[in-house]
Amino acid sequence: MNDLILITGASSGIGYEMARLLSARKFNLVLVARSATKLEALKRELEARDGIQVHIFPCDLGQPQAAQTLYEKVRQRGLDVTMLVNNAGVGVYGSFSDTDLEAELSMIQLNVSTVVALSKYFLQDMLVQKRGRILNVASLLSFLPFPYYSVYSATKSFVLAFSETLTAELEGTGVVVTTLCPGPVDTAFNTEAMWKTNAYKANQPVSPAAVAEQGVQLLLTGTGKKIVGFNNWFISQLPRITPSAIMMKIKKNLASQRSS
Ligand SMILES: NC(=O)c1ccc[n+]([C@@H]2O[C@H](COP(=O)([O-])OP(=O)(O)OC[C@H]3O[C@@H](n4cnc5c(N)ncnc54)[C@H](OP(=O)(O)O)[C@@H]3O)[C@@H](O)[C@H]2O)c1
């Protein structure tokens, strides 16, 4: 059976670059994001360039029923997804007292509930086939909850915990779950306010193509979790040797906006 890979958040950034890399390796793709125009353009380009099949499903995965509707539409078209990349995600930055509740609840829906629901639906089919792979995109912040990213950090801690426990539960079933944990990446994810924080000066964002390459390797042949870049791995280890109160002060400073 040929593999068919579904990628959420394929219209830009890491998901877009993963789609391009997987297409170049001749995988057929199912691409999901809100922007129909961008997905259509990518479909046309990849089908012409690589001779693969690309199926697109524009939808808003920040809506409560979106994962179920997407799964049903994919099945109705007779598509057997063998690999799932839960990549779509957004971030909300700012003091929790000031940030928009609606934006945060929608982020929890997209970053958490949709990841759980899509994993639940597609996993059942993978278990029947006794093969499949799920890659969840978490973050460096999964290990290091940052002030001013309070709800976002919590969503990514959730993704890591969910993903790692699933990995263990599914041992021996033929289904492998992996977790990609990038540090800062130069994508549309970052708002102007985020770019002005000390963290982005101290830890320069890397290209989405570089992160996508790591993601593709992890998806196709990897196991467990992958923190992208040695510097980010080192940063993820700091809580082990730094008292938590000091660590939180450092993180608060890093997440604050530069004065100049
Ligand atoms: N950039 C970073 O610094 C960084 C660091 C660590 C982890 N990450 C994680 O990496 C993942 C990918 O982010 P990125 O950096 O590649 O950002 P990006 O360029 O903004 O891409 C996000 C993708 O998600 C899609 N998306 C957003 N909201 C959606 C919704 N409601 N329904 C369906 N699709 C939606 C976007 O497409 P549409 O707008 O067309 O819907 C886009 O394709 C996220 O999970 C993010 O948390 C990013």
The ligand as a Gaussian input file, in Angstrom:
#p B3LYP/6-31G(d) Opt

LIG

0 1
 N        7.505000      29.587000      14.249000
 C        7.993000      29.267000      15.424000
 O        8.813000      29.998000      16.025000
 C        7.569000      27.956000      16.075000
 C        8.335000      27.455000      17.136000
 C        7.953000      26.268000      17.746000
 C        6.829000      25.588000      17.292000
 N        6.100000      26.095000      16.267000
 C        4.899000      25.364000      15.834000
 O        5.046000      25.013000      14.482000
 C        3.760000      24.809000      13.910000
 C        3.711000      25.476000      12.543000
 O        3.845000      26.865000      12.695000
 P        4.693000      27.772000      11.689000
 O        5.801000      28.364000      12.462000
 O        4.993000      27.031000      10.453000
 O        3.631000      28.946000      11.459000
 P        2.853000      29.489000      10.170000
 O        3.781000      29.771000       9.050000
 O        2.003000      30.577000      10.692000
 O        1.953000      28.242000       9.746000
 C        0.811000      27.868000      10.470000
 C       -0.040000      26.981000       9.561000
 O       -1.212000      26.609000      10.298000
 C       -2.365000      26.972000       9.543000
 N       -3.438000      27.358000      10.437000
 C       -3.438000      28.368000      11.356000
 N       -4.629000      28.456000      11.954000
 C       -5.412000      27.485000      11.399000
 C       -6.757000      27.086000      11.584000
 N       -7.560000      27.707000      12.469000
 N       -7.229000      26.054000      10.847000
 C       -6.455000      25.426000       9.932000
 N       -5.160000      25.763000       9.730000
 C       -4.650000      26.781000      10.444000
 C       -1.913000      28.156000       8.664000
 O       -2.678000      28.242000       7.483000
 P       -3.942000      29.210000       7.244000
 O       -3.598000      30.557000       7.817000
 O       -4.111000      29.201000       5.751000
 O       -5.068000      28.545000       7.947000
 C       -0.500000      27.722000       8.323000
 O       -0.524000      26.841000       7.229000
 C        2.760000      25.360000      14.937000
 O        2.149000      24.277000      15.613000
 C        3.623000      26.159000      15.885000
 O        3.076000      26.198000      17.182000
 C        6.453000      27.266000      15.633000

